[in-house]
């Protein structure tokens, strides 16, 4: 049995896009350990929900952009790749099925109709909530100018014998508003190899990349599709525990848990954290 504590440190951004400005320290909130009750105030952590599918011919190019954004922003940007809708359906040699009940519900609730697309912490950019890939970085940059609204600590205790993980979490909202707050826990798996359609020869073979590496794939919800309501008061810490069983087809070393806090009225994600299931 192994306990993994998430303790993020400040990251020097080594790779900058043209025209990007470096984010000033502090970059992050310290996410743990849970026993410490969170950590010092820093910049908010952004969650990009990328809507994709293995039959989407433009999605590999978008995935490369996601990788660049992760390199640029490090642990201040978390990613969940949601496979849902028509382009995620098994078809021909695209036999893998990465659809989930949570992914389908979120995809349908927000009316996602095209891939690739995404939401950046579910905050509208201008009048649009569902954003094309060329809008992601601008939306991320705008949110990174804000201080964090909350702090989250996560721990995972993995039981290799039974294939289960016990998740302990702790969160605090700094200046809560008169709203209902929800906390969601999901499991993602990284680096899953299976075919992916592709139209860009600069990205990989066409029309199908047969050994494509799918990243940040949503595998399931841990505490419900929309999470659980949390009783927030200024300065108060809320804690909880959950146990989750991994599928035998998943690689625990490639799995991690993402927890995110959002306002129910707008569904905007205020903060997020990630911890590896089993390092």
C-alpha positions as a Markdown table, in Angstrom:
| # | Residue | x | y | z |
|---|---|---|---|---|
| 1 | Unk | 0.0 | 0.0 | 0.0 |
| 2 | Unk | 1.4 | 3.4 | -0.9 |
| 3 | Unk | 0.5 | 7.0 | 0.0 |
| 4 | Unk | 1.1 | 9.7 | -2.6 |
| 5 | Unk | 1.0 | 13.3 | -1.4 |
| 6 | Unk | 0.5 | 16.1 | -3.9 |
| 7 | Unk | 2.9 | 18.9 | -3.2 |
| 8 | Unk | 3.3 | 21.2 | -6.1 |
| 9 | Unk | 6.2 | 23.6 | -6.3 |
| 10 | Unk | 6.7 | 26.8 | -8.3 |
| 11 | Unk | 7.7 | 26.2 | -11.9 |
| 12 | Unk | 9.9 | 28.3 | -14.1 |
| 13 | Unk | 8.2 | 28.5 | -17.4 |
| 14 | Unk | 10.9 | 27.5 | -19.9 |
| 15 | Unk | 8.8 | 27.5 | -23.1 |
| 16 | Unk | 6.9 | 30.6 | -24.1 |
| 17 | Unk | 4.6 | 31.0 | -27.0 |
| 18 | Unk | 5.2 | 34.1 | -29.1 |
| 19 | Unk | 3.6 | 37.1 | -27.4 |
| 20 | Unk | 3.0 | 35.3 | -24.1 |
| 21 | Unk | 3.9 | 37.1 | -20.9 |
| 22 | Unk | 5.5 | 35.2 | -18.0 |
| 23 | Unk | 3.2 | 34.8 | -15.0 |
| 24 | Unk | 4.5 | 36.4 | -11.9 |
| 25 | Unk | 5.1 | 34.3 | -8.7 |
| 26 | Unk | 3.5 | 32.8 | -6.7 |
| 27 | Unk | 2.4 | 30.5 | -9.5 |
| 28 | Unk | 0.3 | 28.0 | -7.5 |
| 29 | Unk | -1.4 | 27.2 | -4.3 |
| 30 | Unk | 0.3 | 24.5 | -2.3 |
| 31 | Unk | -2.1 | 21.5 | -2.6 |
| 32 | Unk | -1.2 | 19.4 | 0.4 |
| 33 | Unk | -0.7 | 17.4 | 2.3 |
| 34 | Unk | -4.3 | 17.1 | 3.6 |
| 35 | Unk | -3.1 | 17.0 | 7.2 |
| 36 | Unk | -1.7 | 20.5 | 6.7 |
| 37 | Unk | -5.1 | 21.9 | 5.6 |
| 38 | Unk | -4.0 | 23.2 | 2.2 |
| 39 | Unk | -1.4 | 26.0 | 1.9 |
| 40 | Unk | -0.5 | 29.5 | 1.0 |
| 41 | Unk | -2.5 | 31.7 | -1.4 |
| 42 | Unk | -1.3 | 31.8 | -5.0 |
| 43 | Unk | -2.7 | 32.0 | -8.5 |
| 44 | Unk | -5.7 | 30.0 | -9.4 |
| 45 | Unk | -5.4 | 26.6 | -11.1 |
| 46 | Unk | -7.2 | 26.4 | -14.5 |
| 47 | Unk | -9.1 | 23.3 | -15.7 |
| 48 | Unk | -9.3 | 22.8 | -19.5 |
| 49 | Unk | -12.1 | 20.3 | -20.5 |
| 50 | Unk | -11.1 | 19.2 | -24.0 |
| 51 | Unk | -13.9 | 17.6 | -25.9 |
| 52 | Unk | -12.6 | 15.1 | -28.4 |
| 53 | Unk | -13.1 | 11.7 | -30.1 |
| 54 | Unk | -11.1 | 9.2 | -32.1 |
| 55 | Unk | -13.1 | 9.9 | -35.2 |
| 56 | Unk | -12.3 | 13.6 | -35.1 |
| 57 | Unk | -9.8 | 14.3 | -37.8 |
| 58 | Unk | -8.7 | 17.7 | -36.4 |
| 59 | Unk | -8.3 | 16.5 | -32.8 |
| 60 | Unk | -4.7 | 15.3 | -33.0 |
| 61 | Unk | -3.6 | 18.9 | -33.9 |
| 62 | Unk | -5.6 | 20.2 | -31.0 |
| 63 | Unk | -4.0 | 17.7 | -28.7 |
| 64 | Unk | -0.6 | 18.9 | -29.7 |
| 65 | Unk | -1.7 | 22.4 | -28.7 |
| 66 | Unk | -2.9 | 21.1 | -25.3 |
| 67 | Unk | 0.6 | 19.5 | -24.8 |
| 68 | Unk | 2.2 | 22.9 | -25.5 |
| 69 | Unk | -0.1 | 24.7 | -23.1 |
| 70 | Unk | 0.7 | 22.1 | -20.4 |
| 71 | Unk | 4.4 | 22.7 | -21.0 |
| 72 | Unk | 3.9 | 26.5 | -20.8 |
| 73 | Unk | 1.7 | 26.6 | -17.7 |
| 74 | Unk | 2.8 | 23.4 | -15.9 |
| 75 | Unk | 0.7 | 22.4 | -12.9 |
| 76 | Unk | -1.2 | 25.6 | -13.1 |
| 77 | Unk | -3.2 | 24.0 | -15.9 |
| 78 | Unk | -5.0 | 20.7 | -15.6 |
| 79 | Unk | -6.6 | 18.9 | -18.4 |
| 80 | Unk | -9.5 | 16.4 | -18.8 |
| 81 | Unk | -10.1 | 15.0 | -22.2 |
| 82 | Unk | -13.8 | 14.2 | -22.6 |
| 83 | Unk | -14.6 | 11.6 | -25.2 |
| 84 | Unk | -18.3 | 12.0 | -25.9 |
| 85 | Unk | -20.8 | 12.4 | -28.8 |
| 86 | Unk | -20.7 | 11.2 | -32.4 |
| 87 | Unk | -16.9 | 11.3 | -32.9 |
| 88 | Unk | -16.3 | 9.2 | -29.8 |
| 89 | Unk | -18.4 | 6.3 | -31.0 |
| 90 | Unk | -16.6 | 3.0 | -32.0 |
| 91 | Unk | -16.5 | 2.7 | -35.7 |
| 92 | Unk | -14.6 | 0.2 | -37.9 |
| 93 | Unk | -11.1 | -0.2 | -36.6 |
| 94 | Unk | -11.7 | 2.5 | -34.1 |
| 95 | Unk | -12.9 | -0.1 | -31.6 |
| 96 | Unk | -11.9 | 1.6 | -28.3 |
| 97 | Unk | -14.7 | 3.2 | -26.3 |
| 98 | Unk | -13.6 | 6.0 | -24.0 |
| 99 | Unk | -17.1 | 7.4 | -23.4 |
| 100 | Unk | -18.3 | 7.7 | -19.8 |
| 101 | Unk | -21.6 | 8.5 | -18.2 |
| 102 | Unk | -20.0 | 11.7 | -16.7 |
| 103 | Unk | -18.5 | 12.8 | -20.0 |
| 104 | Unk | -21.7 | 12.3 | -21.9 |
| 105 | Unk | -23.7 | 14.2 | -19.3 |
| 106 | Unk | -21.3 | 17.1 | -19.3 |
| 107 | Unk | -21.1 | 17.1 | -23.1 |
| 108 | Unk | -24.9 | 17.1 | -23.5 |
| 109 | Unk | -25.6 | 19.6 | -20.6 |
| 110 | Unk | -23.3 | 22.3 | -22.2 |
| 111 | Unk | -24.4 | 21.5 | -25.7 |
| 112 | Unk | -21.1 | 20.6 | -27.2 |
| 113 | Unk | -21.7 | 20.0 | -30.9 |
| 114 | Unk | -18.2 | 20.0 | -32.5 |
| 115 | Unk | -14.8 | 18.6 | -31.9 |
| 116 | Unk | -12.2 | 19.7 | -31.1 |
| 117 | Unk | -13.6 | 22.2 | -28.6 |
| 118 | Unk | -13.2 | 23.0 | -24.9 |
| 119 | Unk | -14.2 | 24.9 | -21.9 |
| 120 | Unk | -11.6 | 26.8 | -19.8 |
| 121 | Unk | -12.8 | 26.5 | -16.2 |
| 122 | Unk | -16.3 | 26.9 | -17.6 |
| 123 | Unk | -15.8 | 30.6 | -17.8 |
| 124 | Unk | -17.2 | 32.3 | -20.9 |
| 125 | Unk | -14.7 | 34.1 | -23.2 |
| 126 | Unk | -16.6 | 37.0 | -24.6 |
| 127 | Unk | -20.1 | 35.5 | -25.2 |
| 128 | Unk | -18.9 | 32.0 | -25.8 |
| 129 | Unk | -18.5 | 29.2 | -23.3 |
| 130 | Unk | -17.6 | 26.4 | -25.7 |
| 131 | Unk | -14.3 | 27.5 | -27.3 |
| 132 | Unk | -12.3 | 26.5 | -30.4 |
| 133 | Unk | -8.7 | 25.6 | -29.9 |
| 134 | Unk | -7.4 | 29.0 | -31.0 |
| 135 | Unk | -9.3 | 30.6 | -28.1 |
| 136 | Unk | -8.0 | 28.4 | -25.3 |
| 137 | Unk | -4.8 | 30.2 | -24.6 |
| 138 | Unk | -6.4 | 33.6 | -24.4 |
| 139 | Unk | -9.0 | 32.3 | -22.0 |
| 140 | Unk | -6.3 | 30.7 | -19.8 |
| 141 | Unk | -4.3 | 33.9 | -19.7 |
| 142 | Unk | -7.3 | 35.9 | -18.6 |
| 143 | Unk | -8.0 | 33.6 | -15.7 |
| 144 | Unk | -4.3 | 33.5 | -14.7 |
| 145 | Unk | -4.5 | 37.2 | -13.8 |
| 146 | Unk | -6.8 | 36.3 | -10.9 |
| 147 | Unk | -5.8 | 35.2 | -7.5 |
| 148 | Unk | -7.1 | 31.9 | -6.4 |
| 149 | Unk | -10.6 | 31.7 | -4.9 |
| 150 | Unk | -10.0 | 28.5 | -3.0 |
| 151 | Unk | -7.4 | 25.9 | -2.0 |
| 152 | Unk | -7.6 | 22.1 | -2.4 |
| 153 | Unk | -5.5 | 19.4 | -0.9 |
| 154 | Unk | -5.7 | 15.8 | -2.2 |
| 155 | Unk | -4.2 | 12.5 | -1.2 |
| 156 | Unk | -4.4 | 9.0 | -2.8 |
| 157 | Unk | -3.8 | 5.8 | -1.0 |
| 158 | Unk | -3.6 | 3.0 | -3.5 |
| 159 | Unk | -4.2 | -0.7 | -2.6 |
| 160 | Unk | -2.5 | -2.7 | -5.3 |
| 161 | Unk | -4.0 | -6.0 | -4.1 |
| 162 | Unk | -7.6 | -4.9 | -4.6 |
| 163 | Unk | -7.1 | -2.3 | -7.3 |
| 164 | Unk | -8.7 | 0.4 | -5.2 |
| 165 | Unk | -7.7 | 4.0 | -4.2 |
| 166 | Unk | -8.8 | 5.8 | -1.1 |
| 167 | Unk | -9.0 | 9.6 | -1.8 |
| 168 | Unk | -8.8 | 12.1 | 1.0 |
| 169 | Unk | -9.6 | 15.7 | 0.2 |
| 170 | Unk | -9.6 | 19.1 | 2.0 |
| 171 | Unk | -10.8 | 22.4 | 0.6 |
| 172 | Unk | -11.4 | 26.0 | 1.7 |
| 173 | Unk | -13.0 | 28.9 | -0.1 |
| 174 | Unk | -11.5 | 32.3 | 0.8 |
| 175 | Unk | -14.4 | 34.6 | 0.2 |
| 176 | Unk | -17.5 | 32.5 | -0.4 |
| 177 | Unk | -20.5 | 34.1 | -2.1 |
| 178 | Unk | -24.2 | 33.4 | -1.6 |
| 179 | Unk | -24.3 | 30.3 | -3.8 |
| 180 | Unk | -24.2 | 26.6 | -3.7 |
| 181 | Unk | -20.7 | 25.0 | -4.1 |
| 182 | Unk | -20.0 | 21.6 | -5.5 |
| 183 | Unk | -16.8 | 19.5 | -5.4 |
| 184 | Unk | -16.2 | 16.9 | -8.1 |
| 185 | Unk | -13.7 | 14.1 | -8.2 |
| 186 | Unk | -12.8 | 12.3 | -11.4 |
| 187 | Unk | -10.3 | 9.8 | -12.5 |
| 188 | Unk | -8.2 | 10.3 | -15.7 |
| 189 | Unk | -5.8 | 8.0 | -17.5 |
| 190 | Unk | -2.9 | 9.2 | -19.5 |
| 191 | Unk | -1.0 | 7.7 | -22.5 |
| 192 | Unk | -3.6 | 5.2 | -23.8 |
| 193 | Unk | -2.6 | 3.8 | -27.2 |
| 194 | Unk | -5.2 | 3.2 | -29.9 |
| 195 | Unk | -6.1 | 4.4 | -33.4 |
| 196 | Unk | -7.1 | 8.0 | -34.0 |
| 197 | Unk | -8.3 | 9.6 | -37.3 |
| 198 | Unk | -6.1 | 12.5 | -38.5 |
| 199 | Unk | -6.1 | 14.9 | -41.5 |
| 200 | Unk | -2.8 | 16.7 | -40.9 |
| 201 | Unk | 0.3 | 14.8 | -42.2 |
| 202 | Unk | 2.5 | 17.2 | -40.1 |
| 203 | Unk | 1.0 | 15.6 | -37.0 |
| 204 | Unk | 1.1 | 11.9 | -38.0 |
| 205 | Unk | 0.0 | 9.4 | -40.5 |
| 206 | Unk | -3.2 | 9.9 | -42.4 |
| 207 | Unk | -6.0 | 9.1 | -42.5 |
| 208 | Unk | -5.5 | 7.1 | -39.2 |
| 209 | Unk | -2.6 | 7.2 | -36.7 |
| 210 | Unk | -2.6 | 3.6 | -35.6 |
| 211 | Unk | -0.5 | 3.9 | -32.5 |
| 212 | Unk | -1.9 | 7.3 | -31.3 |
| 213 | Unk | -1.3 | 8.2 | -27.6 |
| 214 | Unk | -4.5 | 9.5 | -26.1 |
| 215 | Unk | -3.8 | 11.9 | -23.1 |
| 216 | Unk | -5.7 | 13.0 | -20.0 |
| 217 | Unk | -8.7 | 10.6 | -20.8 |
| 218 | Unk | -11.6 | 10.9 | -18.5 |
| 219 | Unk | -12.3 | 7.4 | -17.2 |
| 220 | Unk | -15.0 | 8.0 | -14.6 |
| 221 | Unk | -16.6 | 10.1 | -11.9 |
| 222 | Unk | -15.8 | 9.2 | -8.3 |
| 223 | Unk | -18.4 | 11.1 | -6.3 |
| 224 | Unk | -21.2 | 11.5 | -8.9 |
| 225 | Unk | -21.4 | 13.1 | -12.3 |
| 226 | Unk | -21.8 | 16.5 | -10.8 |
| 227 | Unk | -19.9 | 15.9 | -7.6 |
| 228 | Unk | -21.3 | 16.6 | -4.1 |
| 229 | Unk | -22.5 | 19.8 | -2.5 |
| 230 | Unk | -20.1 | 21.2 | 0.1 |
| 231 | Unk | -21.0 | 23.4 | 3.0 |
| 232 | Unk | -18.8 | 26.4 | 2.6 |
| 233 | Unk | -18.3 | 29.2 | 5.1 |
| 234 | Unk | -15.6 | 31.8 | 5.1 |
| 235 | Unk | -12.3 | 30.3 | 6.3 |
| 236 | Unk | -13.8 | 26.9 | 7.1 |
| 237 | Unk | -12.2 | 23.8 | 5.8 |
| 238 | Unk | -14.3 | 21.0 | 4.3 |
| 239 | Unk | -12.9 | 17.4 | 4.2 |
| 240 | Unk | -14.1 | 14.1 | 2.8 |
| 241 | Unk | -13.0 | 10.6 | 1.8 |
| 242 | Unk | -14.0 | 8.3 | -1.1 |
| 243 | Unk | -12.9 | 4.9 | -2.3 |
| 244 | Unk | -12.8 | 4.1 | -6.0 |
| 245 | Unk | -12.1 | 0.8 | -7.8 |
| 246 | Unk | -10.0 | 1.0 | -11.0 |
| 247 | Unk | -10.8 | -1.1 | -14.0 |
| 248 | Unk | -8.4 | -4.0 | -14.5 |
| 249 | Unk | -7.8 | -2.6 | -18.0 |
| 250 | Unk | -6.3 | 0.6 | -16.7 |
| 251 | Unk | -2.7 | 1.3 | -15.8 |
| 252 | Unk | -2.6 | 2.6 | -12.3 |
| 253 | Unk | 0.8 | 4.3 | -12.9 |
| 254 | Unk | -0.9 | 6.4 | -15.6 |
| 255 | Unk | -4.0 | 7.3 | -13.6 |
| 256 | Unk | -4.6 | 10.4 | -11.6 |
| 257 | Unk | -7.4 | 12.0 | -9.7 |
| 258 | Unk | -8.6 | 15.5 | -10.4 |
| 259 | Unk | -10.7 | 17.4 | -7.9 |
| 260 | Unk | -12.4 | 20.7 | -8.9 |
| 261 | Unk | -14.7 | 23.1 | -7.0 |
| 262 | Unk | -17.4 | 25.0 | -8.8 |
| 263 | Unk | -20.4 | 27.3 | -8.2 |
| 264 | Unk | -23.7 | 25.6 | -9.0 |
| 265 | Unk | -25.4 | 28.7 | -10.4 |
| 266 | Unk | -22.9 | 29.2 | -13.2 |
| 267 | Unk | -20.9 | 25.9 | -13.1 |
| 268 | Unk | -17.7 | 28.0 | -13.3 |
| 269 | Unk | -14.8 | 26.0 | -11.9 |
| 270 | Unk | -13.0 | 28.1 | -9.2 |
| 271 | Unk | -10.0 | 25.8 | -8.5 |
| 272 | Unk | -8.7 | 22.4 | -9.2 |
| 273 | Unk | -6.0 | 20.0 | -8.0 |
| 274 | Unk | -4.5 | 16.7 | -9.2 |
| 275 | Unk | -2.8 | 13.7 | -7.5 |
| 276 | Unk | -1.4 | 10.5 | -9.0 |
| 277 | Unk | -3.1 | 7.3 | -8.0 |
| 278 | Unk | 0.1 | 5.3 | -7.8 |
| 279 | Unk | 3.5 | 6.7 | -8.7 |
